[in-house]
Amino acid sequence: MLRRRARLRTSSHAGAANRRRRGLPGASGKDLIHASRMEFRELARLNGGYVESRILHAAVTLELFDALDASGRTAEEITVALGTNLRATTLLLNALVAMRLVRKRGEHFLETDASRAFLTAASPTSYTAMVRFDAALWPVWERLAETVRSGEPARAPDMFQRTPEETALFVDAMASLVQARGDARVLADTLDLTNTRCLLDVGSGPGMYPVEFCRRHPHLRISIFDLPGTLEVTRRHLAETGLDDRISLVAGDYRRDALPGGFDVVFLSNIIHGEDEDTNRELMRKVYAALAPGGRVLIKDHVTDDSGTSPAAAAIFSIAMLLFARGRDYAYGEIRAWLLAAGFARVGVDVLPPGLISTLVTGYK
Ligand SMILES: C[S@@+](CC[C@H](N)C(=O)[O-])C[C@H]1O[C@@H](n2cnc3c(N)ncnc32)[C@H](O)[C@@H]1O
């Protein structure tokens, strides 16, 4: 399926190039000038895109969106609420209006549907923790050229376990991404877990998937296996759900320790892209051992085509992994080979709804 998509894209590009060469409709001199202008605009946007990111990061850091409402507040009122400088705050608000994250009516600034849903702290789909995490990674991105020269990550690939504060920033960001994008809900809609009694979620982070799966399937029991530092944050997230009797926590390091055993399903979401090939190959063996006979592994991750360049989001995300992890996004063929080598059969792949930028790889013991 992924391969077929890649072929289609190649052939449509080739078609456009042929049309231009043969002077067919859509290939006039005027169009070419227009096309090159568009290319420059796109390049300029790529070059300056960080400015908009930094404006968003600053606004979330200042909790600006929490100071807005639907009826509107003046720049003076917002400045007093934030404890900031009036001229600077007015310019920031105007820029956010231009970025369509704030509305302006006369002298009043108002929230938008998106800012209320995703950029206020109290919203159930708040994305603010992810924005804060990305803002904190800014110094790491400054070292990208150096990383490409050396091949070494720009910070220790320790999954943000250095301090409890850093771990909380990371794990809360994972929770906020899943909440805002709806990954757990969409995946729970897609997966058939009717005959699954016990599931192991390896590297669950805040436990968003187990919570959603348990809510849909009252018979289901889930074990979460994660690093001890992460589990401190997981506990905080689970405490609010009332599901702690059906979700148990197991502290461990899958690079060093065996996984607990006897599960019908082992689920790994966004795990393999953080690890190198050897670790993933070994991890698949541990997953196989953790499954009961007939059990199923479910790997949810960004999966690239064989060229490693598509989907674009996956190719670009690999650079983040280069900077602060050991991994990258992998092609289905690579994941399939690890699973087959570990003993899995009936290995298959399903593309999930596009908003999730994820693919589901399945195999059976
Ligand atoms: C990118 S997060 C994914 C969280 C969640 N599965 C999701 O998709 O939102 C990676 C998770 O793997 C955990 N992890 C990373 N290395 C680990 C290891 N060696 N052993 C156990 N868990 C690990 C991290 O603590 C974190 O919770």
The ligand as an SDF file (V2000), in Angstrom:
LIG
                    3D

 27 29  0  0  0  0  0  0  0  0999 V2000
    7.9050    8.7950   22.5190 C   0  0  0  0  0  0  0  0  0  0  0  0
    7.3090    8.1840   24.0430 S   0  0  0  0  0  0  0  0  0  0  0  0
    5.8860    7.2790   23.4920 C   0  0  0  0  0  0  0  0  0  0  0  0
    4.7650    7.3280   24.5070 C   0  0  0  0  0  0  0  0  0  0  0  0
    3.4690    6.6450   24.0340 C   0  0  0  0  0  0  0  0  0  0  0  0
    3.6630    5.2510   23.7160 N   0  0  0  0  0  0  0  0  0  0  0  0
    2.8870    7.3820   22.8580 C   0  0  0  0  0  0  0  0  0  0  0  0
    2.8840    6.8660   21.7420 O   0  0  0  0  0  0  0  0  0  0  0  0
    2.4340    8.5210   23.0490 O   0  0  0  0  0  0  0  0  0  0  0  0
    8.4900    6.8790   24.3850 C   0  0  0  0  0  0  0  0  0  0  0  0
    8.2030    6.1540   25.6970 C   0  0  0  0  0  0  0  0  0  0  0  0
    9.0880    5.0410   25.8060 O   0  0  0  0  0  0  0  0  0  0  0  0
    9.6540    5.0200   27.1050 C   0  0  0  0  0  0  0  0  0  0  0  0
   10.9830    4.3980   27.0090 N   0  0  0  0  0  0  0  0  0  0  0  0
   12.0370    4.8670   26.3390 C   0  0  0  0  0  0  0  0  0  0  0  0
   13.1060    4.0600   26.4960 N   0  0  0  0  0  0  0  0  0  0  0  0
   12.6940    3.0410   27.2860 C   0  0  0  0  0  0  0  0  0  0  0  0
   13.3340    1.8790   27.8050 C   0  0  0  0  0  0  0  0  0  0  0  0
   14.6320    1.6390   27.5280 N   0  0  0  0  0  0  0  0  0  0  0  0
   12.6140    1.0360   28.5630 N   0  0  0  0  0  0  0  0  0  0  0  0
   11.3060    1.2960   28.8370 C   0  0  0  0  0  0  0  0  0  0  0  0
   10.6360    2.3770   28.3730 N   0  0  0  0  0  0  0  0  0  0  0  0
   11.3310    3.2350   27.6090 C   0  0  0  0  0  0  0  0  0  0  0  0
    9.7290    6.4870   27.4910 C   0  0  0  0  0  0  0  0  0  0  0  0
    9.8430    6.6490   28.8920 O   0  0  0  0  0  0  0  0  0  0  0  0
    8.4150    7.0080   26.9180 C   0  0  0  0  0  0  0  0  0  0  0  0
    7.3640    6.8110   27.8120 O   0  0  0  0  0  0  0  0  0  0  0  0
  1  2  1  0
  2  3  1  0
  2 10  1  0
  3  4  1  0
  4  5  1  0
  5  6  1  0
  5  7  1  0
  7  8  2  0
  7  9  1  0
 10 11  1  0
 11 12  1  0
 11 26  1  0
 12 13  1  0
 13 14  1  0
 13 24  1  0
 14 15  1  0
 14 23  1  0
 15 16  2  0
 16 17  1  0
 17 18  1  0
 17 23  2  0
 18 19  1  0
 18 20  2  0
 20 21  1  0
 21 22  2  0
 22 23  1  0
 24 25  1  0
 24 26  1  0
 26 27  1  0
M  CHG  2   2   1   9  -1
M  END
$$$$
